[in-house]
Amino acid sequence: KPMNLYLYLLPSSAHQRNTMKGVIFGELKRYYWQCTDKKDYVEVARLFFKRLLDRGWDFDQLKRMFVDANSKVCNPPPLPQAISEPSISDYDSNIYLKLGRFHPHYIPSRTCQQIYEEELSTILQDAIGIKKMVVCYKRAKNIGDIVSQTSLFQNRGEEVSTFLGRTT
């Protein structure tokens, strides 16, 4: 359909700059794993690029994001050998600054961290062992939160375990 705009993010949206990088990376990663033939992957990625151009994105900016995402998708880093669980001391050594929902006109998180480093870091580390400050934003709800549920509804007495001969 000529008017189908695929509802991808507009360049004028109030999302963080790296959000679109993540969207592109996620889509290319999905295409890469779903397409067994390299030609199919290239074709569907080209269509995705064209659709974003139709939404108003700048060609050069998109090209940079696609090249970066494609190199990460096609050449993933090796997996780590073992992942250790974080200890309680890892949590105790951080201070968390919780801000509301992200907005592009708010003070940048890097500025908050610079102020902390310049004004408070040595005092808090010496006094109570705080090593770094983590700036947290509350993620705004998106259409996916509304449309898809995180858990399935089950009728009482119709749990899977009852069909397998076990009772809950």
DSSP file with accessible surface (Angstrom, degrees, kcal/mol):
  #  RESIDUE AA STRUCTURE BP1 BP2  ACC     N-H-->O    O-->H-N    N-H-->O    O-->H-N    TCO  KAPPA ALPHA  PHI   PSI    X-CA   Y-CA   Z-CA
    1    1 A K    >         0   0  211      0, 0.0     3,-1.3     0, 0.0     0, 0.0   0.000 360.0 360.0 360.0 135.0    0.0    0.0    0.0
    2    2 A P  T 3   +     0   0  134      0, 0.0     0, 0.0     0, 0.0     0, 0.0   0.812 360.0  47.7 -67.1 -27.6    1.5    3.4   -0.9
    3    3 A M  T 3  S+     0   0  152      2,-0.0     2,-0.9     0, 0.0     0, 0.0   0.414  78.4 115.3 -95.2   3.5    0.3    5.0    2.4
    4    4 A N    <   +     0   0   73     -3,-1.3     0, 0.0     1,-0.2     0, 0.0  -0.629  37.4 176.8 -75.0 108.3    1.6    2.2    4.7
    5    5 A L    >   -     0   0   73     -2,-0.9     3,-0.9    50,-0.0    -1,-0.2   0.355  36.0-131.8 -96.2   2.5    4.3    4.0    6.7
    6    6 A Y  T 3   -     0   0   93      1,-0.3    -2,-0.1    49,-0.0    46,-0.0   0.474  37.2-108.6  62.0  -1.0    5.1    1.0    8.9
    7    7 A L  T 3   +     0   0  151      1,-0.1    -1,-0.3     2,-0.0     2,-0.1   0.782  61.4 162.0  52.5  35.2    4.9    3.3   12.0
    8    8 A Y    <   -     0   0   41     -3,-0.9    -1,-0.1     1,-0.2    -3,-0.0  -0.433  52.7 -72.1 -73.9 162.0    8.6    3.3   12.7
    9    9 A L        -     0   0   47     -2,-0.1    -1,-0.2     1,-0.1    46,-0.1  -0.238  48.3-128.5 -56.9 141.0    9.9    6.1   15.0
   10   10 A L    >   -     0   0   68      1,-0.1     3,-1.7    -3,-0.1    46,-0.1  -0.595  16.4-121.6 -84.7 152.0   10.0    9.6   13.4
   11   11 A P  T 3  S+     0   0   59      0, 0.0    -1,-0.1     0, 0.0    45,-0.1   0.770 113.3  58.0 -64.8 -20.5   13.2   11.6   13.6
   12   12 A S  T 3  S+     0   0  105      2,-0.1    44,-0.0     0, 0.0    -3,-0.0   0.420  81.4 118.0 -89.6   4.2   11.3   14.3   15.4
   13   13 A S  S <  S-     0   0   42     -3,-1.7    -4,-0.0     1,-0.1     0, 0.0  -0.230  75.2-117.6 -70.0 162.4   10.2   12.0   18.3
   14   14 A A  S    S+     0   0   54     88,-0.0    -1,-0.1    89,-0.0     2,-0.1   0.086  71.8 124.9 -89.8  25.2   11.2   12.7   21.8
   15   15 A H  S    S-     0   0   97      1,-0.1     5,-0.0    88,-0.1    88,-0.0  -0.440  72.6 -90.4 -80.6 159.1   13.2    9.4   22.2
   16   16 A Q    >>  -     0   0   82      1,-0.1     3,-1.5    -2,-0.1     4,-0.6  -0.308  40.0-112.4 -62.2 153.6   16.8    9.3   23.2
   17   17 A R  H >> S+     0   0  230      1,-0.3     4,-0.6     2,-0.2     3,-0.6   0.862 115.2  54.0 -59.6 -36.4   19.2    9.4   20.2
   18   18 A N  H 3> S+     0   0  103      1,-0.2     4,-2.0     2,-0.2    -1,-0.3   0.588  86.2  83.4 -78.8  -6.7   20.4    5.8   20.7
   19   19 A T  H <> S+     0   0   45     -3,-1.5     4,-2.3     1,-0.2    -1,-0.2   0.930  91.3  48.3 -61.3 -43.5   16.9    4.4   20.7
   20   20 A M  H <X S+     0   0    4     -3,-0.6     4,-2.7    -4,-0.6     5,-0.2   0.875 107.2  56.4 -67.4 -34.4   16.8    4.3   16.9
   21   21 A K  H  X S+     0   0   98     -4,-0.6     4,-2.7     1,-0.2    -1,-0.2   0.919 109.2  47.3 -59.2 -42.3   20.2    2.6   16.9
   22   22 A G  H  X S+     0   0   42     -4,-2.0     4,-2.7     2,-0.2    -2,-0.2   0.888 110.5  51.2 -66.3 -39.3   18.7   -0.1   19.1
   23   23 A V  H  X S+     0   0   49     -4,-2.3     4,-2.5     2,-0.2     5,-0.2   0.942 113.2  45.5 -63.1 -45.5   15.6   -0.4   16.8
   24   24 A I  H  X S+     0   0    0     -4,-2.7     4,-2.8     2,-0.2     5,-0.3   0.940 113.9  48.5 -64.4 -46.1   17.8   -0.8   13.7
   25   25 A F  H  X S+     0   0   68     -4,-2.7     4,-2.7    -5,-0.2     5,-0.2   0.939 112.6  48.8 -59.7 -45.7   20.2   -3.3   15.5
   26   26 A G  H  X S+     0   0   35     -4,-2.7     4,-2.2     2,-0.2    -2,-0.2   0.913 113.3  46.1 -62.0 -43.4   17.2   -5.4   16.7
   27   27 A E  H  X S+     0   0   36     -4,-2.5     4,-2.9     2,-0.2     5,-0.2   0.940 114.3  47.2 -65.6 -46.2   15.5   -5.5   13.3
   28   28 A L  H  X S+     0   0    1     -4,-2.8     4,-2.8    -5,-0.2    -2,-0.2   0.899 111.5  51.7 -64.1 -37.4   18.7   -6.4   11.5
   29   29 A K  H  X S+     0   0   99     -4,-2.7     4,-2.2    -5,-0.3    -1,-0.2   0.931 111.4  47.0 -63.9 -42.7   19.6   -9.0   14.1
   30   30 A R  H  X S+     0   0  105     -4,-2.2     4,-1.9    -5,-0.2    -2,-0.2   0.937 113.7  47.8 -64.3 -44.6   16.1  -10.6   13.6
   31   31 A Y  H  X S+     0   0   13     -4,-2.9     4,-2.1     1,-0.2    -2,-0.2   0.915 110.3  53.3 -61.0 -42.5   16.4  -10.4    9.8
   32   32 A Y  H  < S+     0   0   79     -4,-2.8    -1,-0.2     1,-0.2    -2,-0.2   0.907 113.1  42.1 -61.3 -43.0   19.9  -12.0   10.0
   33   33 A W  H  < S+     0   0  182     -4,-2.2    -1,-0.2     1,-0.2    -2,-0.2   0.772 117.1  47.5 -78.0 -24.6   18.7  -15.0   12.1
   34   34 A Q  H  < S+     0   0  127     -4,-1.9     2,-0.7    -5,-0.2    -2,-0.2   0.747  99.1  73.7 -86.8 -25.1   15.5  -15.5   10.1
   35   35 A C     <  -     0   0   34     -4,-2.1    -1,-0.1    -5,-0.2     6,-0.1  -0.818  53.3-175.5 -96.4 116.9   17.0  -15.3    6.6
   36   36 A T  S    S+     0   0  148     -2,-0.7     2,-0.5     1,-0.0    -1,-0.2   0.779  73.2  65.2 -79.1 -25.7   19.0  -18.4    5.7
   37   37 A D  S >> S-     0   0   66      1,-0.1     4,-1.7     2,-0.0     3,-0.6  -0.847  77.7-142.4-100.6 130.0   20.1  -16.8    2.4
   38   38 A K  H 3> S+     0   0  117     -2,-0.5     4,-2.4     1,-0.2     5,-0.2   0.853 101.5  59.5 -58.0 -35.1   22.3  -13.8    2.5
   39   39 A K  H 3> S+     0   0  153      1,-0.2     4,-2.3     2,-0.2    -1,-0.2   0.882 103.6  50.8 -63.8 -37.3   20.5  -12.2   -0.5
   40   40 A D  H <> S+     0   0   88     -3,-0.6     4,-2.5     2,-0.2     5,-0.3   0.905 109.5  50.5 -65.4 -41.8   17.2  -12.3    1.5
   41   41 A Y  H  X S+     0   0    7     -4,-1.7     4,-2.4     1,-0.2     5,-0.2   0.939 111.4  47.8 -60.9 -45.8   18.8  -10.6    4.4
   42   42 A V  H  X S+     0   0   79     -4,-2.4     4,-2.3     1,-0.2    -2,-0.2   0.918 112.6  49.6 -63.2 -41.6   20.2   -7.8    2.2
   43   43 A E  H  X S+     0   0   87     -4,-2.3     4,-2.2     2,-0.2    -2,-0.2   0.934 113.0  44.3 -65.3 -46.3   16.8   -7.4    0.5
   44   44 A V  H  X S+     0   0   36     -4,-2.5     4,-2.1     1,-0.2    -1,-0.2   0.882 113.8  51.1 -70.0 -33.1   14.8   -7.1    3.7
   45   45 A A  H  X S+     0   0   12     -4,-2.4     4,-2.5    -5,-0.3    -1,-0.2   0.900 108.9  52.0 -67.8 -37.7   17.4   -4.8    5.2
   46   46 A R  H  X S+     0   0  126     -4,-2.3     4,-2.4    -5,-0.2    -2,-0.2   0.920 109.6  49.1 -63.9 -41.7   17.3   -2.6    2.1
   47   47 A L  H  X S+     0   0   54     -4,-2.2     4,-2.5     2,-0.2    -2,-0.2   0.904 110.2  51.1 -63.8 -41.1   13.4   -2.4    2.4
   48   48 A F  H  X S+     0   0    0     -4,-2.1     4,-2.1     2,-0.2    -2,-0.2   0.929 109.8  50.1 -61.1 -44.9   13.8   -1.5    6.1
   49   49 A F  H  X S+     0   0   35     -4,-2.5     4,-2.1     1,-0.2    -2,-0.2   0.932 111.0  49.2 -58.0 -47.2   16.2    1.3    5.1
   50   50 A K  H  X S+     0   0   99     -4,-2.4     4,-2.3     1,-0.2    -1,-0.2   0.900 108.7  52.9 -62.0 -41.0   13.8    2.6    2.5
   51   51 A R  H  X S+     0   0   51     -4,-2.5     4,-1.1     1,-0.2    -1,-0.2   0.885 108.9  49.3 -64.7 -37.3   10.9    2.6    4.9
   52   52 A L  H  <>S+     0   0    0     -4,-2.1     5,-1.9     2,-0.2     4,-0.3   0.880 109.0  52.6 -69.7 -36.4   12.9    4.7    7.4
   53   53 A L  H ><5S+     0   0   56     -4,-2.1     3,-1.7     1,-0.2    -2,-0.2   0.918 106.5  53.6 -61.3 -41.2   13.8    7.1    4.7
   54   54 A D  H 3<5S+     0   0   94     -4,-2.3    -1,-0.2     1,-0.3    -2,-0.2   0.774 102.3  58.9 -64.4 -25.8   10.1    7.4    3.9
   55   55 A R  T 3<5S-     0   0   42     -4,-1.1    -1,-0.3    -3,-0.2    -2,-0.2   0.511 128.6 -96.5 -80.7  -6.6    9.5    8.3    7.6
   56   56 A G  T < 5S+     0   0   51     -3,-1.7    -3,-0.2    -4,-0.3    -2,-0.1   0.537  70.5 150.9 108.7   6.9   11.8   11.3    7.2
   57   57 A W      < -     0   0   29     -5,-1.9    -1,-0.3     1,-0.1     2,-0.2  -0.437  52.4-104.5 -72.8 148.2   15.2   10.0    8.5
   58   58 A D     >  -     0   0   85      1,-0.1     4,-2.7    -2,-0.1     5,-0.2  -0.522  22.6-135.0 -72.9 134.8   18.4   11.5    7.0
   59   59 A F  H  > S+     0   0  104     -2,-0.2     4,-2.7     1,-0.2     5,-0.2   0.920 102.6  45.6 -57.8 -50.0   20.2    9.3    4.5
   60   60 A D  H  > S+     0   0   93      2,-0.2     4,-2.1     1,-0.2    -1,-0.2   0.899 113.6  49.3 -65.3 -39.8   23.7    9.8    5.9
   61   61 A Q  H  > S+     0   0   76      1,-0.2     4,-2.1     2,-0.2    -1,-0.2   0.935 113.8  46.3 -65.0 -44.4   22.6    9.3    9.5
   62   62 A L  H  X S+     0   0    0     -4,-2.7     4,-2.9     1,-0.2     5,-0.2   0.902 108.9  55.5 -63.0 -42.2   20.7    6.1    8.6
   63   63 A K  H  X S+     0   0  116     -4,-2.7     4,-2.7    -5,-0.2     5,-0.2   0.928 108.2  48.1 -58.8 -44.8   23.6    4.8    6.6
   64   64 A R  H  X S+     0   0  151     -4,-2.1     4,-2.4     1,-0.2    -1,-0.2   0.930 113.6  47.1 -60.6 -45.3   26.0    5.2    9.6
   65   65 A M  H  X S+     0   0   14     -4,-2.1     4,-2.5     1,-0.2    -2,-0.2   0.902 113.6  48.1 -66.1 -38.5   23.5    3.4   11.9
   66   66 A F  H  X S+     0   0   22     -4,-2.9     4,-2.9     2,-0.2     5,-0.2   0.909 111.3  49.6 -69.0 -41.4   22.9    0.6    9.5
   67   67 A V  H  X S+     0   0   85     -4,-2.7     4,-2.2    -5,-0.2    -2,-0.2   0.938 114.1  45.8 -62.9 -45.3   26.7    0.1    8.8
   68   68 A D  H  X S+     0   0   81     -4,-2.4     4,-1.9    -5,-0.2    -2,-0.2   0.941 116.0  45.2 -62.2 -47.4   27.4   -0.1   12.6
   69   69 A A  H  X S+     0   0    5     -4,-2.5     4,-2.6     1,-0.2     5,-0.2   0.913 112.0  51.9 -65.2 -41.4   24.4   -2.4   13.3
   70   70 A N  H  X S+     0   0   58     -4,-2.9     4,-2.8     1,-0.2     5,-0.3   0.908 108.4  50.6 -63.3 -40.5   25.2   -4.7   10.4
   71   71 A S  H  X S+     0   0   55     -4,-2.2     4,-1.4    -5,-0.2    -1,-0.2   0.895 113.0  46.7 -66.2 -35.9   28.8   -5.1   11.5
   72   72 A K  H  < S+     0   0  130     -4,-1.9    -2,-0.2     2,-0.2    -1,-0.2   0.884 114.8  46.8 -70.7 -37.8   27.7   -6.0   15.0
   73   73 A V  H  < S+     0   0    8     -4,-2.6    -2,-0.2     1,-0.2    -3,-0.2   0.927 117.9  40.3 -70.1 -44.3   25.1   -8.4   13.7
   74   74 A C  H  < S+     0   0   26     -4,-2.8    -1,-0.2     1,-0.3    -2,-0.2   0.697 125.7  35.9 -80.1 -20.0   27.4  -10.2   11.3
   75   75 A N  S  < S-     0   0  121     -4,-1.4    -1,-0.3    -5,-0.3    -2,-0.1  -0.551  79.7-176.1-130.8  68.0   30.4  -10.2   13.6
   76   76 A P        -     0   0   86      0, 0.0    -3,-0.1     0, 0.0     3,-0.1  -0.317  32.2-106.0 -67.5 149.2   29.1  -10.7   17.2
   77   77 A P        -     0   0  108      0, 0.0     2,-0.0     0, 0.0    -5,-0.0  -0.361  44.7 -92.0 -68.7 155.2   31.6  -10.6   20.0
   78   78 A P        -     0   0  123      0, 0.0     3,-0.1     0, 0.0     0, 0.0  -0.341  45.8-103.5 -66.1 150.2   32.6  -14.0   21.6
   79   79 A L        -     0   0  153      1,-0.1     2,-0.0    -3,-0.1     3,-0.0  -0.444  39.5-103.7 -71.8 146.3   30.6  -15.1   24.6
   80   80 A P        -     0   0   90      0, 0.0     3,-0.1     0, 0.0    -1,-0.1  -0.336  25.0-123.8 -67.9 154.1   32.2  -14.7   28.0
   81   81 A Q  S    S-     0   0  193      1,-0.3     2,-0.3    -3,-0.1    -2,-0.0   0.945  86.3  -3.0 -65.4 -51.4   33.5  -17.9   29.6
   82   82 A A        -     0   0   89      2,-0.0     2,-0.6    -3,-0.0    -1,-0.3  -0.998  61.4-145.3-146.1 142.9   31.6  -17.6   32.8
   83   83 A I        -     0   0  140     -2,-0.3     2,-0.3    -3,-0.1     0, 0.0  -0.939  17.9-151.5-112.0 121.7   29.2  -15.0   34.3
   84   84 A S        -     0   0  104     -2,-0.6     3,-0.0     1,-0.1    -2,-0.0  -0.654  22.2-109.6 -91.7 150.4   29.4  -14.5   38.0
   85   85 A E        -     0   0  166     -2,-0.3     2,-0.1     1,-0.1    -1,-0.1  -0.520  39.3-105.3 -73.3 141.1   26.4  -13.4   40.0
   86   86 A P        -     0   0   62      0, 0.0     2,-0.2     0, 0.0    -1,-0.1  -0.433  36.6-133.4 -66.4 142.3   26.6   -9.9   41.4
   87   87 A S    >>  -     0   0   52      1,-0.1     4,-1.0    -2,-0.1     3,-0.8  -0.495  21.7-107.2 -91.5 167.1   27.3   -9.7   45.0
   88   88 A I  H >> S+     0   0  122      1,-0.2     4,-2.3     2,-0.2     3,-0.6   0.885 119.3  61.6 -60.5 -34.8   25.6   -7.6   47.6
   89   89 A S  H 3> S+     0   0   75      1,-0.3     4,-1.3     2,-0.2    -1,-0.2   0.823  96.2  60.0 -65.2 -28.7   28.7   -5.4   47.8
   90   90 A D  H <4 S+     0   0   80     -3,-0.8    -1,-0.3     1,-0.2    -2,-0.2   0.896 110.6  41.5 -63.0 -38.7   28.3   -4.5   44.1
   91   91 A Y  H X< S+     0   0  118     -4,-1.0     3,-1.2    -3,-0.6    -2,-0.2   0.870 111.8  54.9 -75.7 -36.6   24.9   -3.1   44.9
   92   92 A D  H 3< S+     0   0  108     -4,-2.3    -1,-0.2     1,-0.2    -2,-0.2   0.748 100.7  60.3 -68.6 -23.1   26.0   -1.4   48.1
   93   93 A S  T 3< S+     0   0   18     -4,-1.3    38,-3.4    -5,-0.2    39,-1.4   0.407  95.8  75.3 -89.8   5.6   28.8    0.5   46.4
   94   94 A N  E <   -a  132   0A  31     -3,-1.2     2,-0.4    36,-0.2    39,-0.2  -0.863  63.2-151.9-114.8 150.8   26.5    2.4   44.0
   95   95 A I  E     -a  133   0A  63     37,-2.4    39,-3.0    -2,-0.3     2,-0.5  -0.968  17.8-145.5-116.7 137.0   24.2    5.3   44.6
   96   96 A Y  E     -a  134   0A 114     -2,-0.4     2,-0.7    37,-0.2    39,-0.2  -0.907   8.7-161.9-110.8 127.2   21.2    5.5   42.3
   97   97 A L  E     -a  135   0A  63     37,-2.9    39,-3.0    -2,-0.5     2,-0.7  -0.922  15.1-158.4-104.9 107.0   19.7    8.8   41.1
   98   98 A K  E     -a  136   0A 167     -2,-0.7     2,-0.2    37,-0.2    39,-0.2  -0.809  12.6-178.5 -94.4 115.0   16.2    8.1   40.0
   99   99 A L  E     -     0   0A  40     37,-3.1    39,-0.5    -2,-0.7     3,-0.1  -0.632  28.7-106.9-100.9 167.1   14.8   10.6   37.5
  100  100 A G  E    S-     0   0A  45     -2,-0.2    38,-1.7     1,-0.2    -1,-0.2   0.322  70.2 -31.1 -71.7-151.0   11.3   10.5   36.1
  101  101 A R  E    S-a  138   0A 118     36,-0.2    -1,-0.2     1,-0.1    38,-0.2  -0.386  78.2 -98.2 -66.7 145.0   10.6    9.6   32.5
  102  102 A F        +     0   0   63     36,-0.9    -1,-0.1    -3,-0.1    38,-0.1  -0.367  44.9 174.3 -65.4 140.1   13.2   10.6   30.0
  103  103 A H    >   -     0   0   74      4,-0.1     3,-2.0    -3,-0.1   -88,-0.1  -0.981  37.1-127.1-143.5 139.3   12.8   13.8   28.1
  104  104 A P  T 3  S+     0   0   64      0, 0.0   -89,-0.0     0, 0.0    -2,-0.0   0.722 108.0  56.5 -62.1 -17.7   15.4   15.3   25.7
  105  105 A H  T 3  S+     0   0  163      2,-0.1     2,-0.1     3,-0.0    -3,-0.0   0.453  86.3 101.1 -94.1  -0.6   15.2   18.7   27.5
  106  106 A Y  S <  S-     0   0  120     -3,-2.0     3,-0.1     1,-0.1    -4,-0.0  -0.331  93.3 -78.5 -72.6 167.1   16.1   17.2   30.9
  107  107 A I        -     0   0   80      1,-0.1    -1,-0.1     2,-0.1    -4,-0.1  -0.435  58.3-108.6 -64.2 131.1   19.6   17.5   32.3
  108  108 A P     >  -     0   0   75      0, 0.0     4,-1.7     0, 0.0     3,-0.4  -0.337  17.4-124.1 -64.4 148.1   21.7   14.8   30.6
  109  109 A S  H  > S+     0   0   46      1,-0.2     4,-2.4     2,-0.2     5,-0.2   0.863 111.5  59.1 -61.2 -35.0   22.8   11.9   32.7
  110  110 A R  H  > S+     0   0  130      1,-0.2     4,-2.4     2,-0.2    -1,-0.2   0.891 103.2  51.9 -62.5 -37.1   26.4   12.5   31.9
  111  111 A T  H  > S+     0   0   49     -3,-0.4     4,-2.5     2,-0.2    -1,-0.2   0.921 108.7  50.7 -65.2 -42.2   26.1   16.0   33.5
  112  112 A C  H  X S+     0   0   15     -4,-1.7     4,-2.4     1,-0.2    -2,-0.2   0.924 111.8  48.0 -59.1 -43.8   24.6   14.5   36.6
  113  113 A Q  H  X S+     0   0   53     -4,-2.4     4,-2.7     2,-0.2    -2,-0.2   0.882 110.0  51.5 -66.9 -37.3   27.5   12.1   36.8
  114  114 A Q  H  X S+     0   0   86     -4,-2.4     4,-2.6     2,-0.2     5,-0.2   0.924 110.1  49.1 -65.1 -42.2   30.1   14.9   36.2
  115  115 A I  H  X S+     0   0   84     -4,-2.5     4,-2.7     1,-0.2     5,-0.5   0.932 112.1  49.2 -61.9 -43.7   28.6   17.0   39.1
  116  116 A Y  H  X>S+     0   0    7     -4,-2.4     4,-2.3    -5,-0.2     5,-2.2   0.938 112.0  48.4 -59.5 -47.3   28.7   13.9   41.3
  117  117 A E  H  <5S+     0   0   97     -4,-2.7     5,-0.4     1,-0.2    -2,-0.2   0.914 117.6  40.9 -60.3 -43.0   32.3   13.2   40.4
  118  118 A E  H  <5S+     0   0  146     -4,-2.6    -1,-0.2    -5,-0.2    -2,-0.2   0.863 130.0  22.9 -75.1 -36.4   33.4   16.8   41.0
  119  119 A E  H  <5S+     0   0  122     -4,-2.7    -3,-0.2    -5,-0.2    -2,-0.2   0.790 132.9  15.2-104.3 -34.2   31.4   17.6   44.2
  120  120 A L  T  X5S+     0   0   81     -4,-2.3     4,-2.8    -5,-0.5     5,-0.4   0.639  91.5  89.6-121.5 -20.6   30.5   14.3   46.0
  121  121 A S  H  ><S+     0   0   15     -5,-2.2     4,-2.4     1,-0.2     5,-0.2   0.912  94.9  41.1 -58.0 -48.7   32.5   11.3   44.9
  122  122 A T  H  > S+     0   0   92     -5,-0.4     4,-2.2     2,-0.2     5,-0.3   0.913 116.7  50.1 -68.0 -37.1   35.5   11.6   47.3
  123  123 A I  H  > S+     0   0  102      1,-0.2     4,-2.5     2,-0.2     5,-0.2   0.955 115.7  41.1 -64.2 -50.1   33.2   12.6   50.3
  124  124 A L  H  X>S+     0   0   35     -4,-2.8     4,-2.3     2,-0.2     6,-1.4   0.858 114.4  51.7 -70.7 -33.4   30.8    9.7   49.8
  125  125 A Q  H  X5S+     0   0   96     -4,-2.4     4,-1.0    -5,-0.4    -1,-0.2   0.939 115.3  41.5 -68.9 -42.6   33.5    7.1   49.0
  126  126 A D  H  <5S+     0   0  141     -4,-2.2    -2,-0.2    -5,-0.2    -1,-0.2   0.906 121.6  41.3 -68.7 -40.7   35.5    8.0   52.1
  127  127 A A  H  <5S-     0   0   73     -4,-2.5    -2,-0.2    -5,-0.3    -3,-0.2   0.943 138.9  -0.9 -77.6 -48.0   32.4    8.3   54.4
  128  128 A I  H  <5S-     0   0  121     -4,-2.3    -3,-0.2    -5,-0.2    -2,-0.1   0.321  96.1-104.7-132.5   8.8   30.2    5.3   53.3
  129  129 A G     << +     0   0   34     -4,-1.0     2,-0.5    -5,-0.8    -4,-0.3   0.684  56.9 160.2  81.5  18.0   32.0    3.5   50.5
  130  130 A I        -     0   0   17     -6,-1.4    -1,-0.2     1,-0.2   -36,-0.2  -0.621  13.4-179.4 -75.3 123.9   29.9    4.7   47.5
  131  131 A K        +     0   0  133    -38,-3.4     2,-0.3    -2,-0.5   -37,-0.2   0.784  57.6   2.6 -97.1 -33.7   32.0    4.2   44.4
  132  132 A K  E     -a   94   0A 114    -39,-1.4   -37,-2.4    -7,-0.0     2,-0.4  -0.993  60.4-123.8-151.9 162.0   29.8    5.4   41.6
  133  133 A M  E     -a   95   0A  23     -2,-0.3     2,-0.5   -39,-0.2   -37,-0.2  -0.904  19.3-158.1-108.3 134.4   26.5    7.1   40.8
  134  134 A V  E     -a   96   0A  39    -39,-3.0   -37,-2.9    -2,-0.4     2,-0.5  -0.957   9.0-146.9-112.6 125.6   24.0    5.4   38.4
  135  135 A V  E     -a   97   0A  21     -2,-0.5     2,-0.4   -39,-0.2   -37,-0.2  -0.817  18.5-166.0 -94.1 127.0   21.4    7.6   36.8
  136  136 A C  E     -a   98   0A  44    -39,-3.0   -37,-3.1    -2,-0.5     2,-0.4  -0.933   8.1-165.4-118.2 137.1   18.1    5.9   36.2
  137  137 A Y  E     -     0   0A  55     -2,-0.4     2,-0.5   -39,-0.2   -36,-0.2  -0.911  25.3-120.4-114.0 147.5   15.2    6.9   34.0
  138  138 A K  E     -a  101   0A 112    -38,-1.7   -36,-0.9   -39,-0.5     2,-0.3  -0.759  32.5-124.4 -85.1 127.1   11.7    5.4   34.1
  139  139 A R        -     0   0  156     -2,-0.5     2,-0.1   -38,-0.2   -38,-0.1  -0.541  23.1-124.1 -73.8 132.9   10.8    4.0   30.7
  140  140 A A        -     0   0   52     -2,-0.3     2,-0.1     1,-0.1    -1,-0.1  -0.438  32.8 -98.4 -72.6 149.0    7.7    5.4   29.2
  141  141 A K        -     0   0  159     -2,-0.1     2,-0.2     3,-0.0    -1,-0.1  -0.410  42.9-164.1 -65.5 145.1    5.0    2.9   28.3
  142  142 A N    >>  -     0   0   81     -2,-0.1     4,-1.1    -3,-0.1     3,-0.8  -0.717  37.9 -92.3-122.4 178.0    4.9    2.0   24.6
  143  143 A I  H 3> S+     0   0  127      1,-0.3     4,-2.8    -2,-0.2     3,-0.3   0.852 122.3  61.4 -61.8 -32.0    2.3    0.3   22.5
  144  144 A G  H 3> S+     0   0   29      1,-0.2     4,-2.0     2,-0.2    -1,-0.3   0.856  99.7  54.7 -63.7 -34.6    3.9   -3.1   23.1
  145  145 A D  H <4 S+     0   0   65     -3,-0.8    -1,-0.2     1,-0.2    -2,-0.2   0.845 114.8  40.3 -65.6 -33.1    3.2   -2.8   26.9
  146  146 A I  H  < S+     0   0  125     -4,-1.1    -2,-0.2    -3,-0.3    -1,-0.2   0.893 120.0  41.7 -83.1 -40.7   -0.5   -2.2   26.1
  147  147 A V  H  < S+     0   0  110     -4,-2.8     2,-0.5    -5,-0.2    -3,-0.2   0.905 111.4  51.4 -78.1 -43.7   -1.0   -4.7   23.4
  148  148 A S  S  < S-     0   0   74     -4,-2.0     2,-0.2    -5,-0.3    -1,-0.1  -0.829  73.5-142.2-105.3 134.0    0.9   -7.7   24.7
  149  149 A Q        -     0   0  153     -2,-0.5    -3,-0.1     1,-0.1     3,-0.1  -0.583   9.2-140.4 -86.7 153.1    0.5   -9.2   28.1
  150  150 A T  S    S+     0   0  149     -2,-0.2     2,-0.3     1,-0.1    -1,-0.1   0.658  86.8  34.8 -86.9 -17.2    3.5  -10.5   30.0
  151  151 A S  S    S-     0   0   84      0, 0.0     2,-0.3     0, 0.0    -1,-0.1  -0.988  82.9-118.0-136.8 150.0    1.6  -13.5   31.4
  152  152 A L        -     0   0  156     -2,-0.3     2,-0.3    -3,-0.1    -2,-0.0  -0.593  29.3-115.4 -85.1 146.0   -1.1  -15.7   29.9
  153  153 A F        -     0   0  164     -2,-0.3     2,-0.4     1,-0.0    -1,-0.1  -0.596  31.5-166.2 -78.8 134.9   -4.5  -16.0   31.5
  154  154 A Q        -     0   0  104     -2,-0.3     2,-0.2     5,-0.0     5,-0.1  -0.992  18.4-127.4-125.0 131.3   -5.4  -19.4   32.9
  155  155 A N    >   -     0   0   77     -2,-0.4     3,-2.2     3,-0.2     2,-0.1  -0.507  41.7 -95.4 -70.1 144.5   -8.8  -20.6   33.9
  156  156 A R  T 3  S+     0   0  235      1,-0.3    -1,-0.1    -2,-0.2     0, 0.0  -0.370 112.1  16.3 -62.9 131.0   -9.0  -22.0   37.4
  157  157 A G  T 3  S+     0   0   48     -2,-0.1    -1,-0.3    -3,-0.1    -2,-0.1   0.410 107.4  88.3  85.7  -2.6   -8.6  -25.8   37.3
  158  158 A E    <   +     0   0  106     -3,-2.2    -3,-0.2     4,-0.1    -2,-0.1  -0.021  53.1 140.1-116.3  29.6   -7.3  -25.7   33.7
  159  159 A E    >>  -     0   0   40      1,-0.1     3,-1.1    -5,-0.1     4,-0.9  -0.333  66.3-111.3 -68.0 156.3   -3.6  -25.3   34.5
  160  160 A V  H >> S+     0   0   92      1,-0.3     4,-1.2     2,-0.2     3,-0.8   0.887 116.0  62.6 -56.8 -38.3   -1.1  -27.3   32.3
  161  161 A S  H 34>S+     0   0   25      1,-0.3     5,-2.7     2,-0.2    -1,-0.3   0.828  96.9  57.9 -61.8 -29.0   -0.2  -29.5   35.3
  162  162 A T  H X45S+     0   0   50     -3,-1.1     3,-0.8     1,-0.2    -1,-0.3   0.855 105.6  49.5 -70.2 -30.9   -3.8  -30.8   35.5
  163  163 A F  H <<5S+     0   0  155     -4,-0.9    -1,-0.2    -3,-0.8    -2,-0.2   0.727 107.3  55.4 -76.9 -21.7   -3.7  -32.0   31.9
  164  164 A L  T 3<5S-     0   0  109     -4,-1.2    -1,-0.2     2,-0.2    -2,-0.2   0.373 124.6-101.6 -90.8   4.2   -0.4  -33.8   32.7
  165  165 A G  T < 5S+     0   0   70     -3,-0.8     2,-0.3     1,-0.3    -3,-0.2   0.551  87.8 112.0  91.1   6.3   -2.0  -35.7   35.6
  166  166 A R      < -     0   0  164     -5,-2.7    -1,-0.3    -6,-0.2     2,-0.3  -0.852  56.9-139.3-110.7 150.8   -0.6  -33.5   38.4
  167  167 A T              0   0  132     -2,-0.3    -5,-0.0    -3,-0.1    -6,-0.0  -0.802 360.0 360.0-106.0 152.8   -2.5  -31.3   40.7
  168  168 A T              0   0  130     -2,-0.3    -1,-0.0    -9,-0.0    -9,-0.0  -0.501 360.0 360.0 -96.0 360.0   -1.3  -27.8   41.8
